[in-house]
């Protein structure tokens, strides 16, 4: 029911008319009697309950706003706890990664009284980028001198010949890589190799030597048909010369690759590099999480501040509405009381206890809406 209209009174005109009508009717019926006490007039009791109901609905809406505020606080607190746990875990992982990196660095640095050979077995003399570049160059050279031989051997199957030549090039560089690692590992006495590893390496080297000899012969046979430029060499020896040349060239590729692998390999520096990458990654995650936490904290604080301002504003509005509602209640009761007195046949004082408005129980503003 709307309580406001454009007039000198803030009470709805219909309610005022009803109060006059009821006051007139009760006055003619001499209600209340002279001996009636406080709260004995039915209409005033009904009016009291009606205004208390209106006030309670206003207070209930404000209490719902307070509940939303508390829910926001609880949600914010839970989010803060979860994010703090995540940040703590990431920081612990960062600390563990830092300790692992420092430990790996100490292993690489070694001790002052360490034998030079032991230190040489651990350090890397060629970095990853340079090592990868050299292997690519060696593999390309291997492919360029191997592809013509397989094209000669396989005839018109150029695609197959190129694929086989590429595989042989990769195989040669892989073999050189394995040989270099095995030789470097043998220097590290803290990690001795078993005899089985030595046997396997010997088998690999043997197969590699046989493969190089046969492949070099095929290259020599391919080059023999165009060996007329080698006039200084007797024709009967040109095939053997080319065979030896390609064999030495092939072994040179493998030897250089093995030496590069030998100078590059370092398990301790590989472990250090892995530890450094892990540390940098954990540091990045920790920094990102800290920035996120600061941003979230500012957002939550701003949201809480806005909600607090909203609650203060709503509290002021509610106090004003309750004060207005209380004034309206007293006005309606006064209209009823005036109409009742003027329509009675007997004399009844306006200050009679039965005509006094009952207090709006539960409408204590400070008690209902809090501080």
DRENLUM-380768 format. One line per field, with one value per residue (C-alpha): residue in three letters; x, y, z. Coordinates in steps of 0.1 Angstrom, whole numbers. Layout:
// residues N
residuo = [ALA, ...]
px = [X, ...]
py = [Y, ...]
pz = [Z, ...]
This chain:
// residues 371
residuo = [UNK, UNK, UNK, UNK, UNK, UNK, UNK, UNK, UNK, UNK, UNK, UNK, UNK, UNK, UNK, UNK, UNK, UNK, UNK, UNK, UNK, UNK, UNK, UNK, UNK, UNK, UNK, UNK, UNK, UNK, UNK, UNK, UNK, UNK, UNK, UNK, UNK, UNK, UNK, UNK, UNK, UNK, UNK, UNK, UNK, UNK, UNK, UNK, UNK, UNK, UNK, UNK, UNK, UNK, UNK, UNK, UNK, UNK, UNK, UNK, UNK, UNK, UNK, UNK, UNK, UNK, UNK, UNK, UNK, UNK, UNK, UNK, UNK, UNK, UNK, UNK, UNK, UNK, UNK, UNK, UNK, UNK, UNK, UNK, UNK, UNK, UNK, UNK, UNK, UNK, UNK, UNK, UNK, UNK, UNK, UNK, UNK, UNK, UNK, UNK, UNK, UNK, UNK, UNK, UNK, UNK, UNK, UNK, UNK, UNK, UNK, UNK, UNK, UNK, UNK, UNK, UNK, UNK, UNK, UNK, UNK, UNK, UNK, UNK, UNK, UNK, UNK, UNK, UNK, UNK, UNK, UNK, UNK, UNK, UNK, UNK, UNK, UNK, UNK, UNK, UNK, UNK, UNK, UNK, UNK, UNK, UNK, UNK, UNK, UNK, UNK, UNK, UNK, UNK, UNK, UNK, UNK, UNK, UNK, UNK, UNK, UNK, UNK, UNK, UNK, UNK, UNK, UNK, UNK, UNK, UNK, UNK, UNK, UNK, UNK, UNK, UNK, UNK, UNK, UNK, UNK, UNK, UNK, UNK, UNK, UNK, UNK, UNK, UNK, UNK, UNK, UNK, UNK, UNK, UNK, UNK, UNK, UNK, UNK, UNK, UNK, UNK, UNK, UNK, UNK, UNK, UNK, UNK, UNK, UNK, UNK, UNK, UNK, UNK, UNK, UNK, UNK, UNK, UNK, UNK, UNK, UNK, UNK, UNK, UNK, UNK, UNK, UNK, UNK, UNK, UNK, UNK, UNK, UNK, UNK, UNK, UNK, UNK, UNK, UNK, UNK, UNK, UNK, UNK, UNK, UNK, UNK, UNK, UNK, UNK, UNK, UNK, UNK, UNK, UNK, UNK, UNK, UNK, UNK, UNK, UNK, UNK, UNK, UNK, UNK, UNK, UNK, UNK, UNK, UNK, UNK, UNK, UNK, UNK, UNK, UNK, UNK, UNK, UNK, UNK, UNK, UNK, UNK, UNK, UNK, UNK, UNK, UNK, UNK, UNK, UNK, UNK, UNK, UNK, UNK, UNK, UNK, UNK, UNK, UNK, UNK, UNK, UNK, UNK, UNK, UNK, UNK, UNK, UNK, UNK, UNK, UNK, UNK, UNK, UNK, UNK, UNK, UNK, UNK, UNK, UNK, UNK, UNK, UNK, UNK, UNK, UNK, UNK, UNK, UNK, UNK, UNK, UNK, UNK, UNK, UNK, UNK, UNK, UNK, UNK, UNK, UNK, UNK, UNK, UNK, UNK, UNK, UNK, UNK, UNK, UNK, UNK, UNK, UNK, UNK, UNK, UNK, UNK, UNK, UNK, UNK, UNK, UNK, UNK, UNK, UNK, UNK, UNK, UNK, UNK, UNK]
px = [0, 15, 21, 29, 10, 13, -5, 2, 0, 23, -4, -25, -59, -78, -62, -71, -107, -108, -95, -121, -149, -139, -134, -168, -185, -167, -174, -212, -210, -191, -161, -140, -159, -147, -133, -114, -76, -46, -48, -85, -97, -98, -91, -60, -47, -53, -36, -6, -1, -4, 23, 45, 42, 52, 82, 92, 92, 116, 139, 138, 151, 179, 188, 190, 215, 235, 234, 247, 275, 284, 282, 306, 330, 329, 334, 363, 379, 376, 391, 419, 427, 427, 449, 473, 476, 484, 509, 526, 529, 544, 568, 579, 584, 604, 626, 631, 640, 665, 681, 683, 699, 725, 733, 738, 760, 782, 785, 796, 821, 836, 861, 894, 915, 897, 918, 918, 907, 876, 866, 872, 848, 820, 822, 809, 833, 809, 774, 742, 737, 772, 770, 737, 750, 781, 761, 738, 767, 783, 750, 744, 779, 773, 741, 756, 784, 761, 730, 748, 761, 726, 711, 738, 729, 691, 689, 657, 644, 656, 631, 640, 677, 675, 655, 681, 709, 692, 688, 725, 735, 714, 727, 763, 758, 739, 768, 793, 771, 770, 807, 816, 793, 807, 843, 834, 816, 846, 865, 840, 852, 823, 801, 819, 804, 798, 815, 782, 782, 817, 808, 778, 799, 825, 797, 783, 818, 824, 792, 799, 833, 819, 791, 815, 838, 809, 793, 827, 831, 798, 808, 840, 823, 800, 830, 851, 830, 841, 876, 893, 904, 927, 953, 982, 968, 970, 936, 940, 944, 917, 890, 911, 921, 885, 876, 903, 894, 857, 865, 888, 863, 835, 856, 866, 830, 824, 855, 848, 812, 825, 849, 822, 800, 829, 835, 798, 785, 782, 756, 762, 758, 727, 713, 723, 706, 674, 675, 679, 650, 628, 638, 631, 597, 588, 599, 577, 547, 554, 556, 525, 506, 518, 506, 473, 469, 477, 452, 425, 432, 426, 394, 380, 389, 372, 341, 339, 343, 315, 293, 300, 291, 259, 249, 255, 234, 206, 208, 202, 173, 158, 161, 143, 116, 111, 109, 84, 64, 63, 51, 24, 12, 8, -10, -35, -41, -46, -72, -90, -89, -101, -130, -139, -141, -161, -188, -193, -224, -205, -174, -141, -107, -84, -57, -78, -55, -77, -73, -35, -16, 2, 40, 53, 70, 101, 105, 134, 156, 190, 182, 167, 192, 224, 252]
py = [0, 34, 57, 89, 114, 150, 168, 183, 148, 119, 93, 78, 96, 63, 53, 87, 83, 49, 61, 89, 65, 40, 67, 81, 47, 37, 71, 68, 33, 48, 26, 26, 27, 48, 19, 4, 2, 5, -17, -24, -7, -33, -8, 7, -28, -37, -5, -12, -47, -32, -6, -32, -54, -26, -18, -54, -58, -27, -41, -76, -61, -44, -76, -95, -69, -75, -112, -106, -86, -114, -139, -117, -116, -154, -160, -135, -151, -186, -173, -157, -189, -210, -185, -182, -220, -220, -192, -210, -242, -224, -206, -239, -254, -223, -227, -264, -255, -229, -254, -280, -255, -245, -281, -288, -257, -270, -303, -286, -263, -292, -288, -270, -302, -322, -339, -320, -351, -355, -319, -322, -352, -331, -298, -289, -272, -267, -252, -267, -242, -247, -284, -286, -264, -286, -318, -302, -293, -328, -345, -324, -331, -368, -367, -349, -375, -405, -397, -401, -435, -448, -432, -452, -483, -480, -467, -447, -449, -414, -409, -441, -434, -399, -414, -441, -416, -394, -423, -432, -397, -396, -430, -418, -387, -407, -432, -404, -389, -422, -428, -394, -398, -432, -420, -389, -411, -434, -404, -400, -424, -416, -433, -464, -482, -519, -543, -548, -512, -516, -547, -530, -500, -524, -541, -507, -495, -528, -526, -490, -498, -525, -502, -475, -498, -512, -478, -463, -490, -482, -445, -455, -476, -446, -423, -448, -441, -404, -409, -399, -367, -388, -392, -393, -425, -457, -469, -502, -484, -457, -478, -486, -450, -438, -465, -453, -417, -422, -444, -418, -391, -411, -419, -382, -372, -397, -388, -351, -358, -381, -354, -327, -351, -358, -321, -313, -341, -333, -349, -325, -294, -309, -314, -278, -265, -285, -272, -236, -239, -254, -225, -198, -214, -217, -181, -170, -188, -173, -138, -142, -156, -127, -102, -120, -120, -82, -75, -98, -82, -47, -59, -76, -46, -23, -46, -47, -9, -4, -28, -10, 23, 8, -6, 28, 45, 19, 23, 60, 55, 28, 51, 78, 55, 40, 75, 85, 54, 60, 96, 83, 58, 85, 107, 80, 72, 109, 112, 82, 96, 130, 115, 92, 120, 144, 117, 105, 114, 111, 131, 113, 129, 125, 114, 84, 53, 33, 60, 62, 46, 14, 16, -1, -30, -42, -8, 3, 15, 11, -24, -36, -25, -26, -1]
pz = [0, -10, 19, -1, -21, -31, -1, 33, 47, 38, 45, 18, 17, 16, 49, 65, 53, 67, 101, 101, 92, 119, 144, 137, 139, 171, 186, 180, 195, 225, 218, 238, 271, 300, 318, 289, 291, 268, 237, 240, 208, 180, 152, 168, 175, 138, 127, 149, 134, 99, 104, 122, 91, 68, 90, 92, 54, 52, 78, 62, 29, 47, 66, 32, 21, 52, 45, 10, 26, 49, 21, 1, 30, 34, -3, -3, 27, 11, -21, -2, 17, -15, -33, -4, -3, -41, -37, -7, -27, -57, -34, -18, -52, -62, -31, -38, -74, -62, -38, -66, -90, -63, -56, -94, -96, -68, -86, -118, -99, -80, -52, -52, -46, -74, -100, -134, -153, -130, -136, -174, -174, -160, -179, -214, -237, -267, -260, -273, -302, -316, -312, -331, -359, -364, -364, -390, -412, -409, -416, -447, -460, -453, -472, -502, -507, -499, -521, -555, -545, -536, -568, -587, -568, -570, -605, -613, -577, -568, -540, -523, -528, -512, -483, -477, -480, -454, -431, -434, -427, -396, -386, -390, -368, -342, -341, -337, -309, -290, -294, -281, -251, -243, -244, -222, -197, -193, -179, -150, -124, -101, -126, -140, -169, -169, -193, -211, -222, -235, -254, -270, -280, -296, -316, -328, -338, -357, -376, -383, -398, -420, -432, -440, -460, -481, -486, -496, -522, -537, -538, -554, -581, -588, -592, -612, -643, -642, -629, -662, -645, -623, -650, -625, -610, -630, -642, -624, -591, -595, -579, -548, -546, -546, -522, -497, -503, -495, -465, -450, -457, -441, -410, -408, -406, -379, -360, -360, -349, -321, -310, -309, -289, -266, -259, -256, -234, -197, -175, -147, -169, -184, -149, -141, -172, -164, -128, -141, -165, -137, -114, -140, -147, -110, -105, -134, -119, -85, -98, -119, -89, -66, -92, -95, -57, -55, -82, -66, -32, -46, -64, -33, -11, -36, -38, 0, 2, -23, -5, 28, 13, -2, 32, 49, 23, 26, 64, 62, 38, 61, 91, 73, 61, 95, 111, 84, 89, 127, 120, 96, 122, 148, 123, 114, 151, 158, 129, 144, 179, 168, 148, 177, 203, 180, 173, 209, 230, 262, 272, 267, 271, 241, 265, 276, 277, 253, 226, 229, 200, 210, 205, 173, 190, 171, 154, 175, 147, 162, 176, 143, 117, 138, 139]
